[in-house]
């Protein structure tokens, strides 16, 4: 529009999915067929959405088993401590797999990790529950997972949340 107004593109949930950059905390969307993001899985969801604020206390077996997990005692969610394609006590084996959204969904659905087989791709709200609650500069950063509970993650990961119709893009 020559007057500078924006046209809604009418993004639909069938083609675009939300993702989160674990280094910056930035939320964006991407076409689900793009092979660009990583997979991180969660279990114990039972349809729960984490509260906006919760006590951050993790029980983990990171560095003590080849399939480490981190249980968030505040949200009652359990996370695989390694991204898709990696394993080992500090996620040192293998290499992170970049995948499409459907590959990430299938990866989590098929995952048998830490003696559990009920993993799923996290929702955006669940993933946001991992963000740091620090104040000051960088308070929305997610890069600093609870120390000693996860491998360092500096990539964007898929969520199970679709992009709602947006008025202005």
DSSP file (Angstrom, degrees, kcal/mol; ACC not computed):
  #  RESIDUE AA STRUCTURE BP1 BP2  ACC     N-H-->O    O-->H-N    N-H-->O    O-->H-N    TCO  KAPPA ALPHA  PHI   PSI    X-CA   Y-CA   Z-CA
    1    1 A X    >         0   0    0      0, 0.0     3,-2.0     0, 0.0     6,-0.0   0.000 360.0 360.0 360.0 126.7    0.0    0.0    0.0
    2    2 A X  T 3   +     0   0    0      1,-0.3     0, 0.0     2,-0.1     0, 0.0   0.723 360.0  61.2 -64.0 -19.4    1.6    3.3   -1.0
    3    3 A X  T 3  S-     0   0    0      2,-0.1    -1,-0.3     1,-0.0     0, 0.0   0.453 117.5-111.0 -85.9   0.1    0.2    4.9    2.2
    4    4 A X    <   +     0   0    0     -3,-2.0    -2,-0.1     1,-0.3     2,-0.1   0.557  68.2 141.9  87.2   8.0    2.2    2.5    4.3
    5    5 A X        -     0   0    0      1,-0.1     2,-0.3     0, 0.0    -1,-0.3  -0.454  47.4-120.1 -80.8 161.0   -0.6    0.4    5.7
    6    6 A X        -     0   0    0     -2,-0.1     2,-0.5   161,-0.0    -1,-0.1  -0.731  12.0-139.5-103.6 148.5   -0.2   -3.3    6.2
    7    7 A X        -     0   0    0     -2,-0.3   162,-0.3    -6,-0.0     2,-0.2  -0.912  23.6-121.0-106.4 128.1   -2.1   -6.1    4.6
    8    8 A X        -     0   0    0     -2,-0.5   160,-0.1     1,-0.2   159,-0.1  -0.487  15.8-159.8 -66.3 131.9   -3.0   -9.1    6.8
    9    9 A X        -     0   0    0     -2,-0.2    -1,-0.2   157,-0.2   158,-0.1   0.522  28.7-132.1 -91.1  -5.1   -1.6  -12.2    5.2
   10   10 A X        -     0   0    0    156,-0.6   155,-0.1     1,-0.1   157,-0.1   0.924  24.0-156.9  59.9  48.7   -3.9  -14.4    7.1
   11   11 A X        -     0   0    0    155,-0.3     2,-0.3   153,-0.1   155,-0.2  -0.322   9.9-148.5 -57.4 135.9   -1.4  -17.0    8.4
   12   12 A X    >>  -     0   0    0    153,-0.1     4,-1.2     1,-0.1     3,-1.2  -0.756  20.7-121.7-110.3 158.3   -3.1  -20.2    9.2
   13   13 A X  T 34 S+     0   0    0     -2,-0.3   150,-0.1     1,-0.2    -1,-0.1   0.656 104.2  71.0 -69.6 -14.4   -2.3  -22.8   11.8
   14   14 A X  T 34 S+     0   0    0      1,-0.2    -1,-0.2   148,-0.1     3,-0.1   0.716 110.6  24.4 -78.4 -18.2   -1.9  -25.5    9.1
   15   15 A X  T <4 S+     0   0    0     -3,-1.2    17,-2.3     1,-0.2     2,-0.4   0.614 114.0  57.4-121.7 -14.8    1.3  -24.1    7.6
   16   16 A X  E  <  -A   31   0A   0     -4,-1.2   147,-1.6    15,-0.3     2,-0.3  -0.962  54.8-173.0-127.9 138.4    3.2  -22.1   10.3
   17   17 A X  E     -AB  30 162A   0     13,-2.3    13,-1.7    -2,-0.4   145,-0.2  -0.945  26.6-111.7-129.2 147.7    4.4  -23.1   13.8
   18   18 A X  E     -A   29   0A   0    143,-2.9   141,-1.5    -2,-0.3     2,-0.3  -0.430  34.4-179.2 -77.7 152.3    5.9  -21.1   16.6
   19   19 A X  E     -AB  28 158A   0      9,-2.5     9,-2.0   139,-0.2     2,-0.4  -0.945  16.9-138.3-145.1 162.9    9.5  -21.5   17.6
   20   20 A X  E     -AB  27 157A   0    137,-1.9   137,-2.2    -2,-0.3     2,-0.7  -0.992  13.1-134.0-132.3 130.7   11.8  -20.0   20.2
   21   21 A X  E  >  - B   0 156A   0      5,-2.8     4,-3.0    -2,-0.4   121,-0.3  -0.738  15.9-156.7 -80.3 115.8   15.4  -19.0   19.9
   22   22 A X  T  4 S+     0   0    0    133,-3.0   131,-0.2    -2,-0.7    -1,-0.2   0.606  88.7  52.7 -74.2 -11.1   17.0  -20.5   23.0
   23   23 A X  T  4 S+     0   0    0    132,-0.2   120,-0.5   119,-0.2    -1,-0.2   0.844 126.1  18.3 -88.6 -38.4   19.8  -17.9   22.9
   24   24 A X  T  4 S-     0   0    0    117,-0.1    -2,-0.2     2,-0.1   116,-0.1   0.637  92.8-125.5-108.0 -18.0   17.7  -14.8   22.7
   25   25 A X     <  +     0   0    0     -4,-3.0    -3,-0.1     1,-0.3     2,-0.1   0.469  56.6 154.3  82.3   1.5   14.3  -15.9   23.9
   26   26 A X        -     0   0    0     -5,-0.3    -5,-2.8    -6,-0.1     2,-0.5  -0.414  35.2-146.3 -69.1 136.4   12.8  -14.5   20.7
   27   27 A X  E     +A   20   0A   0     -7,-0.2     2,-0.3    -2,-0.1    -7,-0.2  -0.880  32.1 149.3-102.5 132.8    9.6  -16.0   19.5
   28   28 A X  E     -A   19   0A   0     -9,-2.0    -9,-2.5    -2,-0.5     2,-0.3  -0.842  35.5-117.7-146.5-176.4    9.0  -16.3   15.8
   29   29 A X  E     -A   18   0A   0     -2,-0.3     2,-0.3   -11,-0.2   -11,-0.2  -0.889  21.7-175.3-128.9 161.4    7.2  -18.5   13.3
   30   30 A X  E     -A   17   0A   0    -13,-1.7   -13,-2.3    -2,-0.3     2,-0.1  -0.989  39.0 -92.7-154.4 146.6    8.3  -20.6   10.4
   31   31 A X  E >   -A   16   0A   0     -2,-0.3     3,-2.0   -15,-0.2   -15,-0.3  -0.422  39.8-127.1 -60.1 134.2    6.7  -22.7    7.7
   32   32 A X  T 3  S+     0   0    0    -17,-2.3    69,-2.1     1,-0.3    70,-0.7   0.617 104.0  60.7 -66.9 -12.2    6.5  -26.2    9.1
   33   33 A X  T 3  S+     0   0    0    -18,-0.3     2,-0.4    67,-0.2    -1,-0.3   0.524  78.3 106.3 -91.7  -4.4    8.2  -27.8    6.1
   34   34 A X    <   -     0   0    0     -3,-2.0     2,-1.3     1,-0.1     3,-0.4  -0.605  66.0-143.8 -76.5 128.7   11.4  -25.8    6.6
   35   35 A X        +     0   0    0     -2,-0.4    65,-0.2     1,-0.2    63,-0.1  -0.710  66.6 105.1 -93.7  87.8   14.3  -27.9    7.9
   36   36 A X        +     0   0    0     -2,-1.3   120,-0.3    63,-1.0     2,-0.2   0.535  57.1  67.5-141.8 -17.4   15.9  -25.4   10.2
   37   37 A X  B     -D   99   0B   0     62,-1.3    62,-3.4    -3,-0.4   120,-0.2  -0.692  65.5-121.0-119.1 166.9   15.1  -26.0   13.8
   38   38 A X  B     -c  157   0A   0    118,-2.5   120,-2.2    -2,-0.2     2,-0.4  -0.452  22.3-119.1 -99.6 171.6   16.0  -28.5   16.5
   39   39 A X        +     0   0    0     58,-0.4    45,-2.6   118,-0.2     2,-0.4  -0.946  25.1 175.0-117.0 135.7   13.8  -30.7   18.7
   40   40 A X        -     0   0    0     -2,-0.4    82,-0.8   118,-0.3     2,-0.3  -0.995  21.3-147.3-133.2 134.3   13.6  -30.7   22.5
   41   41 A X  E     -E  121   0C   0     41,-0.4    39,-2.3    -2,-0.4     2,-0.3  -0.725  12.5-169.3-113.0 155.5   11.0  -33.0   24.1
   42   42 A X  E     -EF 120  79C   0     78,-2.6    78,-2.6    -2,-0.3     2,-0.3  -0.935   2.6-167.6-134.7 155.7    8.9  -32.8   27.3
   43   43 A X  E     + F   0  78C   0     35,-2.4    35,-2.3    -2,-0.3    76,-0.1  -0.940  60.9  51.1-139.7 164.1    6.7  -35.3   29.2
   44   44 A X        +     0   0    0     74,-0.4    -1,-0.1    -2,-0.3     4,-0.1   0.738  63.4 136.8  83.8  24.4    4.2  -35.1   31.9
   45   45 A X    >   -     0   0    0     -3,-0.1     3,-3.4     2,-0.1    -2,-0.1   0.918  27.9-179.9 -74.4 -43.8    2.1  -32.5   30.3
   46   46 A X  T 3  S-     0   0    0      1,-0.3     3,-0.1     2,-0.0    -1,-0.1   0.804  79.8 -63.6  45.2  33.4   -1.4  -33.8   30.9
   47   47 A X  T 3  S+     0   0    0      1,-0.2    -1,-0.3     0, 0.0     2,-0.2   0.531  98.1 148.5  74.2   5.3   -2.7  -30.8   29.0
   48   48 A X    <   -     0   0    0     -3,-3.4     2,-0.5    -4,-0.1    -1,-0.2  -0.461  37.9-152.8 -76.7 143.9   -1.3  -28.4   31.7
   49   49 A X        -     0   0    0     -2,-0.2     3,-0.1    -3,-0.1    77,-0.0  -0.976  29.4-113.8-110.2 126.1   -0.1  -25.0   30.8
   50   50 A X        -     0   0    0     -2,-0.5    25,-0.1     1,-0.1     4,-0.1  -0.221  33.1-104.2 -59.4 147.7    2.6  -23.7   33.2
   51   51 A X        -     0   0    0     23,-0.2    -1,-0.1     1,-0.1     3,-0.1  -0.316  31.3-110.6 -65.1 155.6    1.7  -20.8   35.4
   52   52 A X  S    S+     0   0    0      1,-0.2     2,-0.4    -3,-0.1    -1,-0.1   0.856 106.7  25.4 -60.2 -35.3    3.2  -17.4   34.4
   53   53 A X  S    S+     0   0    0      2,-0.0     2,-0.3     3,-0.0    -1,-0.2  -0.991  75.8 158.8-128.5 140.7    5.5  -17.5   37.4
   54   54 A X        -     0   0    0     -2,-0.4     2,-0.3    75,-0.1    20,-0.1  -0.981  47.8 -84.7-153.2 160.8    6.5  -20.6   39.3
   55   55 A X        -     0   0    0     -2,-0.3     2,-1.0    19,-0.2    19,-0.3  -0.531  40.2-136.6 -71.1 131.2    9.3  -21.7   41.6
   56   56 A X        +     0   0    0     -2,-0.3     2,-0.4    18,-0.1    -1,-0.1  -0.770  47.5 138.5 -95.6  99.4   12.3  -22.7   39.6
   57   57 A X        -     0   0    0     -2,-1.0    16,-2.9     2,-0.0    17,-0.5  -0.960  29.0-166.7-143.0 121.9   13.7  -25.9   41.2
   58   58 A X  E     -G   72   0C   0     -2,-0.4     2,-0.5    14,-0.2    14,-0.2  -0.885  15.1-158.3-116.4 140.5   14.9  -28.8   39.1
   59   59 A X  E     +G   71   0C   0     12,-2.4    12,-3.4    -2,-0.4     2,-0.3  -0.978  32.0 170.9-109.3 125.9   15.8  -32.4   39.9
   60   60 A X  E     -G   70   0C   0     -2,-0.5    10,-0.2    10,-0.2    90,-0.1  -0.929  43.9-159.9-138.0 156.8   18.2  -33.8   37.3
   61   61 A X    >>  +     0   0    0      8,-1.7     3,-2.1    -2,-0.3     4,-0.6   0.033  46.1 147.5-118.5  22.5   20.4  -36.7   36.5
   62   62 A X  T 34  +     0   0    0      7,-0.4    28,-0.2     1,-0.3    27,-0.1  -0.329  69.0  19.0 -57.8 138.2   22.4  -34.7   34.0
   63   63 A X  T 34 S+     0   0    0     26,-2.3    -1,-0.3     2,-0.4    26,-0.1   0.472 117.1  71.6  74.6   6.4   26.1  -35.9   34.0
   64   64 A X  T <4 S+     0   0    0     -3,-2.1     2,-0.3     1,-0.2    -2,-0.2   0.460  96.8  35.0-126.9  -3.4   25.1  -39.2   35.5
   65   65 A X  S >< S-     0   0    0     -4,-0.6     3,-0.5    24,-0.2    -2,-0.4  -0.986  72.4-122.4-147.8 155.4   23.3  -41.1   32.8
   66   66 A X  T 3  S+     0   0    0     -2,-0.3    22,-2.8     1,-0.3     2,-0.2   0.634 113.1  45.2 -73.1 -13.5   23.5  -41.4   29.0
   67   67 A X  T 3  S-     0   0    0     20,-0.2    -1,-0.3    -6,-0.1    22,-0.1  -0.602  86.6-170.4-127.5  70.2   19.8  -40.2   28.7
   68   68 A X    <   -     0   0    0     -3,-0.5    13,-2.4    20,-0.5    14,-0.4  -0.265   4.4-173.4 -69.2 148.0   19.7  -37.2   31.1
   69   69 A X  E     - H   0  80C   0     11,-0.2    -8,-1.7    12,-0.2     2,-0.4  -0.908  16.0-146.9-133.1 162.0   16.4  -35.6   32.1
   70   70 A X  E     -GH  60  79C   0      9,-2.2     9,-2.9    -2,-0.3     2,-0.6  -0.974  10.1-156.2-133.0 118.0   15.5  -32.5   34.1
   71   71 A X  E     -GH  59  78C   0    -12,-3.4   -12,-2.4    -2,-0.4     2,-0.9  -0.851   9.7-146.2 -97.4 120.7   12.3  -32.4   36.1
   72   72 A X  E  >> -GH  58  77C   0      5,-3.3     4,-2.3    -2,-0.6     5,-0.7  -0.768   8.7-165.2 -85.2 107.5   10.9  -29.0   36.8
   73   73 A X  T  45S+     0   0    0    -16,-2.9    -1,-0.2    -2,-0.9   -15,-0.1   0.701  84.7  57.5 -70.8 -18.3    9.3  -29.3   40.2
   74   74 A X  T  45S+     0   0    0    -17,-0.5    -1,-0.2   -19,-0.3   -23,-0.2   0.857 122.2  22.2 -78.3 -36.5    7.4  -26.0   39.8
   75   75 A X  T  45S-     0   0    0     -3,-0.3    -2,-0.2     2,-0.2    -1,-0.1   0.550  97.6-128.3-105.4 -11.2    5.6  -27.1   36.6
   76   76 A X  T  <5 +     0   0    0     -4,-2.3     2,-0.4     1,-0.3    -3,-0.2   0.750  63.5 137.1  64.3  26.2    5.8  -30.9   37.1
   77   77 A X  E   < - H   0  72C   0     -5,-0.7    -5,-3.3    49,-0.1     2,-0.5  -0.804  44.4-149.5 -99.3 144.7    7.2  -31.1   33.5
   78   78 A X  E     -FH  43  71C   0    -35,-2.3   -35,-2.4    -2,-0.4     2,-0.3  -0.966  14.4-161.0-115.0 132.0   10.1  -33.4   32.7
   79   79 A X  E     -FH  42  70C   0     -9,-2.9    -9,-2.2    -2,-0.5     2,-0.4  -0.841  24.3-119.2-112.0 143.9   12.5  -32.4   29.9
   80   80 A X  E     - H   0  69C   0    -39,-2.3   -11,-0.2    -2,-0.3   -39,-0.1  -0.712  26.1-145.4 -72.4 132.0   14.9  -34.4   27.9
   81   81 A X  S    S+     0   0    0    -13,-2.4    70,-1.9    -2,-0.4     2,-0.3   0.630  76.2  63.8 -79.4 -11.5   18.2  -32.6   28.7
   82   82 A X  S    S-     0   0    0    -14,-0.4   -41,-0.4    68,-0.2     3,-0.1  -0.856  83.0-118.9-114.0 146.9   19.6  -33.2   25.2
   83   83 A X    >   -     0   0    0     -2,-0.3     3,-2.1     1,-0.2   -43,-0.2  -0.404  54.0 -71.3 -74.1 159.3   18.5  -31.9   21.8
   84   84 A X  T 3  S+     0   0    0    -45,-2.6    13,-2.3     1,-0.3    -1,-0.2  -0.236 122.8  27.8 -52.3 133.5   17.4  -34.4   19.1
   85   85 A X  T 3  S+     0   0    0      1,-0.3    10,-0.9    11,-0.2     2,-0.3   0.280 105.7  90.7  96.5  -9.9   20.4  -36.2   17.7
   86   86 A X  E <   +I   94   0D   0     -3,-2.1    -1,-0.3     8,-0.2     2,-0.3  -0.855  42.1 155.7-119.7 155.8   22.5  -36.0   20.9
   87   87 A X  E     +I   93   0D   0      6,-1.7     6,-2.8    -2,-0.3     3,-0.2  -0.921  20.6  94.4-159.3 179.2   23.0  -38.2   23.9
   88   88 A X  S >  S-     0   0    0    -22,-2.8     3,-1.8    -2,-0.3   -20,-0.5  -0.293  87.5 -62.1 107.8 165.3   25.5  -39.0   26.6
   89   89 A X  T 3  S+     0   0    0      1,-0.3   -26,-2.3   -26,-0.1   -25,-0.2   0.784 141.2  20.0 -58.0 -29.7   25.9  -37.7   30.2
   90   90 A X  T 3  S-     0   0    0     -3,-0.2    -1,-0.3   -28,-0.2    -2,-0.1   0.015 116.6-101.5-125.1  25.7   26.5  -34.2   28.9
   91   91 A X  S <  S+     0   0    0     -3,-1.8    -3,-0.2     1,-0.1    -2,-0.1   0.788  81.1 137.5  61.6  29.5   24.9  -34.6   25.5
   92   92 A X        +     0   0    0     -6,-0.1     2,-0.3     3,-0.0    -4,-0.2   0.628  42.2  85.1 -83.3 -14.4   28.4  -34.9   24.0
   93   93 A X  E    S-I   87   0D   0     -6,-2.8    -6,-1.7     2,-0.0     2,-0.1  -0.687  89.5  -0.9 -93.6 142.8   27.6  -37.9   21.6
   94   94 A X  E    S-I   86   0D   0     -2,-0.3     2,-0.3    -8,-0.2    -8,-0.2  -0.304  85.8 -85.5  81.2-167.6   26.1  -37.4   18.2
   95   95 A X        -     0   0    0    -10,-0.9    -3,-0.0    -2,-0.1    -2,-0.0  -0.996  42.4 -90.9-143.0 147.2   25.2  -34.0   16.7
   96   96 A X        -     0   0    0     -2,-0.3     2,-0.5     1,-0.1   -11,-0.2  -0.278  41.6-136.3 -57.8 133.2   22.1  -31.9   16.9
   97   97 A X        -     0   0    0    -13,-2.3     2,-0.4   -58,-0.1   -58,-0.4  -0.818   5.1-146.9 -96.2 127.4   19.6  -32.6   14.1
   98   98 A X        +     0   0    0     -2,-0.5     2,-0.3   -60,-0.1   -60,-0.2  -0.797  34.1 169.3 -87.0 134.7   17.9  -29.8   12.2
   99   99 A X  B     -D   37   0B   0    -62,-3.4   -62,-1.3    -2,-0.4   -63,-1.0  -0.922  36.4-102.9-144.9 164.5   14.4  -30.9   11.3
  100  100 A X     >  -     0   0    0     -2,-0.3     4,-2.1   -65,-0.2   -67,-0.2  -0.340  47.4-100.1 -78.0 170.2   11.1  -29.9    9.9
  101  101 A X  H  > S+     0   0    0    -69,-2.1     4,-2.5     1,-0.2     5,-0.2   0.937 124.2  49.2 -59.3 -47.7    8.2  -29.4   12.3
  102  102 A X  H  > S+     0   0    0    -70,-0.7     4,-2.4     1,-0.2    -1,-0.2   0.849 109.6  52.5 -64.4 -32.1    6.7  -32.8   11.4
  103  103 A X  H  > S+     0   0    0      2,-0.2     4,-2.6     1,-0.2    -1,-0.2   0.895 109.7  49.3 -66.6 -38.7   10.1  -34.5   11.9
  104  104 A X  H  X S+     0   0    0     -4,-2.1     4,-2.3     2,-0.2    -2,-0.2   0.908 111.4  48.7 -66.5 -41.6   10.3  -32.9   15.4
  105  105 A X  H  X S+     0   0    0     -4,-2.5     4,-2.7     2,-0.2    -2,-0.2   0.948 114.4  45.6 -60.9 -48.8    6.8  -34.0   16.3
  106  106 A X  H  X S+     0   0    0     -4,-2.4     4,-2.3     1,-0.2    -2,-0.2   0.891 110.0  55.2 -63.1 -40.0    7.6  -37.6   15.1
  107  107 A X  H  X S+     0   0    0     -4,-2.6     4,-0.9     1,-0.2    -1,-0.2   0.951 113.1  40.5 -57.9 -51.0   10.9  -37.5   16.9
  108  108 A X  H >< S+     0   0    0     -4,-2.3     3,-0.5     1,-0.2    11,-0.3   0.903 114.3  52.7 -66.8 -40.7    9.3  -36.7   20.3
  109  109 A X  H 3< S+     0   0    0     -4,-2.7    -1,-0.2     1,-0.2    -2,-0.2   0.862 117.2  38.7 -62.0 -35.4    6.4  -39.0   19.7
  110  110 A X  H 3< S+     0   0    0     -4,-2.3    -1,-0.2    -5,-0.2    -2,-0.2   0.516  90.3 122.3 -92.0  -6.7    8.7  -41.9   19.0
  111  111 A X    <<  -     0   0    0     -4,-0.9     8,-0.6    -3,-0.5     2,-0.5  -0.347  39.1-172.5 -67.2 130.3   11.3  -41.0   21.6
  112  112 A X        +     0   0    0     -2,-0.1     2,-0.4     6,-0.1     5,-0.2  -0.973  27.0 155.2-116.0 111.3   12.2  -43.6   24.3
  113  113 A X  B >   +J  116   0E   0      3,-2.2     3,-1.2    -2,-0.5   -46,-0.0  -1.000  58.9   1.5-144.2 132.8   14.4  -41.7   26.7
  114  114 A X  T 3  S-     0   0    0     -2,-0.4    -1,-0.1     1,-0.3     3,-0.1   0.851 129.2 -57.9  58.2  35.6   15.2  -42.2   30.4
  115  115 A X  T 3  S+     0   0    0      1,-0.2     2,-0.3    -3,-0.0    -1,-0.3   0.711 116.4 109.2  67.0  23.1   12.9  -45.3   30.5
  116  116 A X  B <   -J  113   0E   0     -3,-1.2    -3,-2.2     1,-0.1    -1,-0.2  -0.960  43.1-177.4-128.3 148.6    9.9  -43.3   29.3
  117  117 A X        +     0   0    0     -2,-0.3    -5,-0.1    -5,-0.2    -1,-0.1   0.147  64.1  90.0-127.9  18.7    8.1  -43.3   26.0
  118  118 A X        +     0   0    0     -8,-0.0   -74,-0.4     2,-0.0     2,-0.1  -0.146  54.9 141.0-109.7  37.5    5.4  -40.6   26.5
  119  119 A X        -     0   0    0     -8,-0.6     2,-0.3   -11,-0.3   -76,-0.2  -0.421  24.6-180.0 -78.3 154.5    7.4  -37.6   25.2
  120  120 A X  E     -E   42   0C   0    -78,-2.6   -78,-2.6    -2,-0.1     2,-0.3  -0.961  38.2 -90.3-147.2 162.6    5.9  -34.9   23.2
  121  121 A X  E     -E   41   0C   0     -2,-0.3   -80,-0.2   -80,-0.2    38,-0.1  -0.629  54.9-114.9 -73.2 131.1    6.9  -31.6   21.5
  122  122 A X        -     0   0    0    -82,-0.8    38,-2.6    -2,-0.3    39,-0.4  -0.301  21.0-119.6 -71.4 152.3    6.4  -28.8   24.0
  123  123 A X     >  -     0   0    0     36,-0.3     4,-2.3    37,-0.2     5,-0.2  -0.363  32.5-104.6 -75.7 167.4    3.9  -26.0   23.6
  124  124 A X  H  > S+     0   0    0      1,-0.2     4,-2.8     2,-0.2     5,-0.2   0.914 122.8  52.8 -60.9 -42.7    5.2  -22.5   23.4
  125  125 A X  H  > S+     0   0    0      1,-0.2     4,-1.1     2,-0.2    -1,-0.2   0.902 109.2  49.1 -60.9 -41.3    4.0  -21.9   27.0
  126  126 A X  H  4 S+     0   0    0      1,-0.2     3,-0.4     2,-0.2     4,-0.3   0.927 112.9  46.8 -64.5 -43.6    5.8  -24.9   28.3
  127  127 A X  H >< S+     0   0    0     -4,-2.3     3,-1.7     1,-0.2     4,-0.2   0.890 108.3  55.9 -65.2 -39.3    9.0  -23.8   26.5
  128  128 A X  H >< S+     0   0    0     -4,-2.8     3,-1.7     1,-0.3    -1,-0.2   0.756  91.9  72.5 -64.9 -22.9    8.7  -20.3   27.8
  129  129 A X  T 3< S+     0   0    0     -4,-1.1    -1,-0.3    -3,-0.4    -2,-0.2   0.673  90.8  60.3 -66.3 -13.6    8.5  -21.7   31.4
  130  130 A X  T <  S+     0   0    0     -3,-1.7    -1,-0.3    -4,-0.3    -2,-0.2   0.565  79.4 116.8 -87.4 -10.3   12.3  -22.4   31.0
  131  131 A X  S <  S-     0   0    0     -3,-1.7    11,-0.2    -4,-0.2    10,-0.1  -0.212  76.0-100.4 -60.1 149.1   13.1  -18.8   30.5
  132  132 A X        -     0   0    0      9,-2.1    -1,-0.1     6,-0.1    13,-0.1  -0.376  20.0-151.6 -65.3 146.0   15.3  -17.1   33.0
  133  133 A X        +     0   0    0     -3,-0.1    -1,-0.1    -2,-0.1     6,-0.1   0.101  49.3 136.4-105.9  21.1   13.6  -15.0   35.6
  134  134 A X        -     0   0    0      7,-0.2     2,-0.2     4,-0.2     7,-0.1  -0.263  49.0-132.0 -63.3 153.6   16.6  -12.7   36.0
  135  135 A X        +     0   0    0      5,-0.0     2,-0.1     3,-0.0    -1,-0.1  -0.659  65.7  29.7-101.5 164.8   16.0   -9.0   36.2
  136  136 A X  S >  S+     0   0    0     -2,-0.2     3,-1.2     2,-0.0    -2,-0.0  -0.472 107.9   9.8  87.2-160.2   18.0   -6.4   34.3
  137  137 A X  T 3  S+     0   0    0      1,-0.3    -3,-0.0    -2,-0.1    -2,-0.0  -0.245 131.9  12.3 -58.6 134.8   19.6   -6.9   30.9
  138  138 A X  T >  S+     0   0    0      1,-0.1     3,-1.8     2,-0.1    -1,-0.3   0.752  74.6 150.0  75.8  24.9   18.7  -10.1   29.1
  139  139 A X  T <  S+     0   0    0     -3,-1.2    -5,-0.1     1,-0.3    -2,-0.1   0.635  72.1  51.6 -70.7 -10.4   15.8  -11.0   31.5
  140  140 A X  T 3  S+     0   0    0   -116,-0.1    -1,-0.3    -7,-0.1     2,-0.1   0.368  82.3 123.4-100.7   4.6   14.0  -12.8   28.6
  141  141 A X    <   -     0   0    0     -3,-1.8    -9,-2.1     1,-0.1    -7,-0.2  -0.373  39.5-173.2 -69.5 141.6   17.0  -14.9   27.6
  142  142 A X        +     0   0    0   -121,-0.3  -119,-0.2   -11,-0.2    -1,-0.1   0.447  62.4  96.2-107.6  -4.6   16.5  -18.6   27.7
  143  143 A X  S    S+     0   0    0   -120,-0.5     2,-1.6     1,-0.2    10,-0.5   0.821  72.0  69.0 -60.7 -32.4   20.1  -19.5   27.0
  144  144 A X  S    S-     0   0    0   -121,-0.1    -1,-0.2     8,-0.1     3,-0.2  -0.607  70.8-177.9 -91.6  80.2   20.9  -20.1   30.6
  145  145 A X        -     0   0    0     -2,-1.6     3,-0.1     1,-0.2     5,-0.1  -0.262  55.6 -61.4 -61.6 163.2   18.9  -23.2   31.4
  146  146 A X  S >> S-     0   0    0      1,-0.1     3,-2.0   -16,-0.1     4,-0.7  -0.301  73.4-101.5 -50.1 123.9   19.2  -24.2   35.0
  147  147 A X  T 34 S+     0   0    0      1,-0.3    -1,-0.1     2,-0.2     4,-0.1  -0.222 102.8  12.4 -57.6 131.7   22.9  -24.9   35.4
  148  148 A X  T 34 S+     0   0    0      2,-0.4    -1,-0.3    -3,-0.1   -86,-0.3   0.575 110.5  83.8  80.8   9.8   23.7  -28.6   35.3
  149  149 A X  T <4 S+     0   0    0     -3,-2.0     2,-0.3     1,-0.2   -88,-0.2   0.644  92.4  24.8-114.0 -23.4   20.3  -29.7   34.1
  150  150 A X  S  < S-     0   0    0     -4,-0.7    -2,-0.4    -5,-0.1    -1,-0.2  -0.931  80.2-102.7-137.9 158.4   20.6  -29.2   30.3
  151  151 A X        -     0   0    0    -70,-1.9     2,-0.3    -2,-0.3    -6,-0.1  -0.476  58.7 -86.6 -69.8 155.5   23.2  -29.0   27.6
  152  152 A X        -     0   0    0     -2,-0.1     2,-0.5    -8,-0.1    -1,-0.1  -0.522  50.3-161.1 -64.4 128.8   24.0  -25.4   26.5
  153  153 A X        +     0   0    0    -10,-0.5    -8,-0.1    -2,-0.3   -11,-0.1  -0.960  26.2 162.9-121.8 116.9   21.4  -24.7   23.8
  154  154 A X        +     0   0    0     -2,-0.5     2,-0.3     2,-0.1    -1,-0.1  -0.387  52.7  81.4-126.2  53.5   22.0  -21.8   21.3
  155  155 A X  S    S-     0   0    0   -135,-0.1  -133,-3.0   -12,-0.0     2,-0.4  -0.849  81.7 -92.4-144.0 177.7   19.6  -22.6   18.6
  156  156 A X  E     -B   21   0A   0   -135,-0.3  -118,-2.5    -2,-0.3     2,-0.3  -0.836  38.8-160.5 -98.9 136.5   15.9  -22.3   17.8
  157  157 A X  E     -Bc  20  38A   0   -137,-2.2  -137,-1.9    -2,-0.4  -118,-0.2  -0.897  17.9-111.9-120.3 149.2   13.6  -25.2   18.7
  158  158 A X  E     -B   19   0A   0   -120,-2.2  -118,-0.3    -2,-0.3     2,-0.3  -0.351  26.9-158.9 -72.8 153.3   10.2  -26.2   17.4
  159  159 A X  E     -     0   0A   0   -141,-1.5   -36,-0.3     2,-0.2   -37,-0.1  -0.821  27.4-123.5-122.3 169.0    7.0  -25.9   19.6
  160  160 A X  E    S+     0   0A   0    -38,-2.6     2,-0.4    -2,-0.3   -37,-0.2   0.365  80.5 107.6 -89.8   4.4    3.7  -27.7   19.2
  161  161 A X  E     -     0   0A   0    -39,-0.4  -143,-2.9  -143,-0.2    -2,-0.2  -0.698  61.9-143.1 -89.8 130.6    1.9  -24.3   19.1
  162  162 A X  E     -B   17   0A   0     -2,-0.4     2,-0.6  -145,-0.2  -145,-0.2  -0.410  25.6-102.4 -82.8 165.5    0.5  -23.0   15.9
  163  163 A X        -     0   0    0   -147,-1.6  -147,-0.2  -151,-0.3  -148,-0.1  -0.796  38.1-135.5 -87.7 121.7    0.6  -19.4   14.8
  164  164 A X        -     0   0    0     -2,-0.6  -153,-0.1     1,-0.2     2,-0.0  -0.284  40.1 -75.5 -70.1 162.9   -2.8  -17.8   15.3
  165  165 A X        -     0   0    0   -155,-0.1     2,-0.4     1,-0.1    -1,-0.2  -0.377  55.3-149.1 -56.5 133.9   -4.3  -15.6   12.6
  166  166 A X        -     0   0    0   -155,-0.2  -156,-0.6     1,-0.1  -155,-0.3  -0.902  15.1-153.4-114.4 137.6   -2.4  -12.4   12.8
  167  167 A X  S    S+     0   0    0     -2,-0.4     2,-0.4     1,-0.2    -1,-0.1   0.908  84.6  23.3 -74.4 -42.5   -3.9   -9.0   11.9
  168  168 A X              0   0    0   -160,-0.1    -1,-0.2     1,-0.1  -160,-0.1  -0.990 360.0 360.0-130.6 133.8   -0.7   -7.3   10.9
  169  169 A X              0   0    0     -2,-0.4    -1,-0.1  -162,-0.3  -161,-0.1   0.342 360.0 360.0-128.2 360.0    2.5   -8.9    9.8
